[in-house]
Structure formats: C-alpha cells, structure tokens
Amino acid sequence: EVQLVESGGGLVQPGGSLRLSCAASGFTFGNYDMDWVRQAPGKGPEWVSFINSGGGGAAYADSVKGRFAISRDNAKNTLHLQMNSLKPEDTAVYYCATSDLAYWGQGTQVPVSS
C-alpha cells in the first residue's frame, strides 16, 4: 500500500520556524520527483516547492523563495520542508505529493499566529 505521511506541523508564531517531514512507503521513493503543496483556509491549492528524484534540483514558489528549503533522504524514504521566517499568510495545510500527482499525503496543519 502506498503511503505518504506528513508530520511536523503545529502552531507557530510569526517569524518562527518549522520542519515538515513526509515519510514514504509502498513505492520506490527514489524514483519519484516530489512536491510540497499547501492549501490555505478558503483557498485553492498552491504549489510550494519541487525536488527532483536525486535531490540535486529544486524549485520554489516566489512566495516562499529564500525562506523555505526542500530536501530529501532517499535512503530513509523521507522528504522534508524547512520553513523559516514564517508569516501569517503561510497558514495552510501542507501536503507532500509525487510530482505526477499519483500519490498524496493526508496533510499537516501549519497555523502561523501570535
């Protein structure tokens, strides 16, 4: 069974940091490009970041560039998103997904509020 399980979300103050993780199982994780996607309350999904299968290439939405960093550990079948200098507008449910959108996690909530 394919599973993507996000963790690491939670309430954080503006200016704070969080590190999200996504544990993959049931498929050959190292063969897949991966993305983080978020959905803010009352809004549609927003692409956040991409990393290629080998981890050597990444891309970011303009809204998070310079503040977020994506990484992966193929030996541990894990994807990460380091989020720094968080803003209230980063409040959303964050999902990891394969770039072909075949597999999605259940999401982890990140409220940014004082």
C-alpha positions in Angstrom: 0.0 0.0 0.0 1.3 3.4 -1.0 1.5 5.9 1.9 2.8 9.4 2.3 2.6 10.6 5.9 3.3 14.2 6.8 4.4 15.3 10.2 5.9 18.3 12.0 3.0 20.8 11.7 1.7 22.9 14.5 1.1 26.4 15.8 4.0 28.7 15.3 4.4 32.4 15.9 5.3 34.8 13.0 9.0 34.8 12.4 9.3 31.2 13.7 10.5 28.0 12.0 9.1 24.6 11.5 10.5 21.5 9.7 7.9 19.3 8.0 8.6 15.7 7.1 7.0 13.3 4.8 7.5 9.5 5.2 7.0 7.5 2.1 6.3 3.8 1.8 4.9 1.3 -0.6 6.7 2.6 -3.7 10.2 3.3 -4.9 10.6 6.8 -3.4 13.9 7.5 -5.0 12.4 7.1 -8.5 10.0 10.0 -8.0 10.2 13.8 -8.2 8.4 15.2 -5.2 6.4 18.4 -4.4 5.0 20.2 -1.4 1.6 21.8 -2.0 -0.4 23.9 0.5 -4.0 24.9 0.9 -4.9 27.9 2.9 -8.4 28.2 4.5 -11.0 29.1 1.9 -8.4 29.0 -1.0 -7.4 26.6 -3.7 -4.2 24.5 -3.6 -0.9 26.4 -4.1 2.3 24.7 -5.2 5.1 25.4 -2.8 8.3 23.5 -3.8 9.7 20.8 -6.0 12.7 18.5 -5.7 13.9 16.0 -8.3 14.3 12.3 -7.7 18.0 12.6 -6.9 17.7 15.6 -4.8 20.0 17.7 -6.9 17.4 20.1 -8.3 14.8 22.2 -6.5 12.4 25.0 -7.2 10.2 27.3 -5.1 7.2 29.4 -5.4 8.1 33.1 -5.3 6.0 33.5 -2.1 8.4 31.2 -0.2 11.7 31.6 -2.0 14.6 32.4 0.4 12.6 31.3 3.4 11.8 27.6 2.7 14.2 24.8 1.8 13.2 21.4 0.4 15.3 18.3 0.9 15.1 14.5 0.7 16.8 11.4 2.1 16.3 8.6 -0.4 17.9 6.1 2.0 15.3 6.9 4.6 12.4 7.4 2.1 11.8 10.9 3.6 11.0 14.3 2.2 11.5 17.5 4.3 10.5 21.1 4.1 12.4 23.6 6.3 10.3 26.7 6.8 11.9 29.8 8.3 10.7 33.4 8.9 7.1 32.1 8.8 4.3 34.7 8.1 0.6 34.5 8.8 0.0 34.1 5.1 1.9 30.8 5.3 -1.0 29.4 7.3 -2.3 26.3 5.4 -2.5 22.6 5.3 0.7 21.3 3.8 0.7 18.2 1.6 3.6 16.2 0.1 2.9 14.5 -3.2 4.7 12.8 -6.1 5.1 15.3 -8.9 2.9 13.2 -11.2 0.1 13.7 -8.6 -0.3 10.0 -8.3 0.2 9.9 -4.6 -0.7 12.4 -1.9 -0.4 12.5 1.9 -3.2 13.5 4.3 -1.6 16.8 5.1 -0.3 18.6 8.2 -1.7 21.8 9.5 0.5 24.9 10.0 -1.2 27.8 11.7 1.0 30.9 11.9 -0.3 33.2 14.5 0.7 35.2 17.6 
